Amino acid sequence: MVLKPQPTLKGYNAWVVARLVEAKGITQAEVAAWIIDRWVDGNGRLLADEYGISREHFRRHGKIVQHPSSRR
């Protein structure tokens, strides 16, 4: 069997995040939030209609949970 390296969406995503971290001088988490905010701005209707996800729904029902590994 011949194995060939293949680019993956995950690899590309990691590359984009790394480039934005470098360019913007912010953390990976801040880059992810920045990307998601912009995506939601442009696709809010899709998220609300298809998945029931909206900023309004979060304001009323959302809950932020701290990951156990970040508690010290």
C-alpha positions as CSV (number, residue, x, y, z in Angstrom):
1,M,0.0,0.0,0.0
2,V,1.3,3.5,-0.9
3,L,0.5,6.2,1.6
4,K,0.3,9.7,0.3
5,P,0.3,12.9,2.4
6,Q,-3.0,14.7,2.0
7,P,-3.8,18.2,3.2
8,T,-6.6,18.3,5.6
9,L,-9.1,21.0,6.6
10,K,-7.8,20.7,10.2
11,G,-4.3,21.3,9.0
12,Y,-5.4,24.3,7.0
13,N,-7.4,25.6,10.0
14,A,-4.4,25.3,12.3
15,W,-2.2,27.2,9.7
16,V,-4.8,30.0,9.4
17,V,-5.0,30.3,13.2
18,A,-1.3,30.4,13.6
19,R,-0.9,33.1,10.9
20,L,-3.6,35.2,12.6
21,V,-2.0,34.8,16.0
22,E,1.2,36.1,14.5
23,A,-0.4,38.9,12.5
24,K,-2.8,40.1,15.2
25,G,-0.5,39.4,18.2
26,I,-3.3,37.7,20.1
27,T,-3.9,34.2,21.5
28,Q,-5.3,31.2,19.7
29,A,-8.5,31.5,21.8
30,E,-8.9,35.1,20.9
31,V,-8.3,34.3,17.2
32,A,-11.0,31.5,17.4
33,A,-13.4,34.0,19.0
34,W,-12.7,36.6,16.3
35,I,-13.2,34.1,13.5
36,I,-16.5,32.7,15.0
37,D,-17.8,36.2,15.6
38,R,-17.3,37.2,12.0
39,W,-18.8,33.9,10.8
40,V,-21.8,34.3,13.0
41,D,-22.2,37.9,11.8
42,G,-22.5,36.6,8.2
43,N,-24.4,33.4,8.9
44,G,-26.6,34.2,11.9
45,R,-29.9,33.3,10.1
46,L,-28.5,29.9,9.1
47,L,-27.5,29.1,12.6
48,A,-30.8,30.2,14.1
49,D,-33.0,28.6,11.5
50,E,-31.1,25.3,11.1
51,Y,-29.7,24.8,14.6
52,G,-31.5,27.1,17.0
53,I,-28.2,28.9,17.7
54,S,-28.3,32.7,18.1
55,R,-26.8,35.3,20.3
56,E,-30.2,36.1,21.7
57,H,-30.7,32.4,22.7
58,F,-27.3,32.5,24.4
59,R,-28.2,35.6,26.3
60,R,-31.3,33.9,27.7
61,H,-30.1,30.3,28.1
62,G,-26.3,30.2,27.6
63,K,-23.9,28.9,30.2
64,I,-20.2,29.3,30.1
65,V,-18.4,26.3,31.6
66,Q,-14.8,26.5,32.7
67,H,-12.7,23.6,31.5
68,P,-11.3,21.6,34.5
69,S,-7.7,21.9,33.2
70,S,-7.9,25.7,33.5
71,R,-8.8,25.6,37.2
72,R,-5.7,26.0,39.4
